[in-house]
């Protein structure tokens, strides 16, 4: 069994005795932090406890690495990181640690923000960003009381998209590619509004849209790969079979 002190001592030792570890900087480590975070996310999605444990260790390595590099620069230490975390968590739970009143997390954070998007990473995936923006707005009271409002908004935005479709303003080239003109930009805007409304409906129903879409992607991939396998077993060429034939196989796969 190891402790955090053991891992910290190991990291310091590696910085002294391993050429590769010694050469790393905050900047050179950035790609590894992103990669390890995504690998942990994959392990959590798969529900593989052993893999989750391993990937948590790899992510912890990144935390230790950056802390020791900062320590060597005289900026801060790992213990400063831990201390700041403890102080932040206690401050955000005043009803547990300071005999204060319970207050929503987003409302407390809003008091320290300069704007709605302040502190959100610029590279945050779009679905996640939409969810966080809506969370933050809801934290200061800009929100529907229940999911009926967002559901009606989804219907409204879909109707606007259908209206543009019926007007047939969007043009396509002879190869089927959309012509990026003013009409296309208008349709793109309405579809963006529709997606944003769907994210809000997910949020109000307690579902994270990125997780829901991730599961839908996995389900579609699983089913379509079964369609490909079934078609191959029957000598059916996917490219020329046509929608009706593929739809029949799709329905068969769904029943299975």
Number of C-alpha atoms within 10 A of each C-alpha: 3 6 8 11 11 10 15 19 13 14 20 19 13 15 18 11 10 10 10 9 15 14 9 14 13 12 8 10 13 12 9 13 18 12 13 19 16 14 19 20 15 15 19 15 13 11 11 11 11 10 16 19 13 14 21 18 15 19 20 15 18 21 15 22 23 21 23 21 21 16 16 13 10 9 11 14 18 20 13 13 13 11 11 12 12 12 10 11 11 14 15 19 18 14 13 12 11 11 9 11 10 11 13 13 12 16 16 15 13 17 10 9 11 9 9 13 14 11 9 11 9 10 7 11 10 12 17 15 18 20 18 18 15 19 19 20 16 15 18 15 11 11 17 12 11 11 17 13 15 23 16 13 19 21 14 15 20 17 14 17 20 14 12 16 12 10 8 10 14 18 14 12 8 7 6 8 9 12 13 12 11 11 15 17 13 15 19 14 13 19 16 14 19 21 18 21 23 20 25 28 23 19 19 21 13 10 13 18 20 18 13 13 12 13 13 12 12 12 12 12 12 12 19 17 13 18 22 16 13 16 17 12 9 8 9 15 12 14 8 9 11 10 11 9 13 20 12 12 19 18 12 14 16 12 7 8
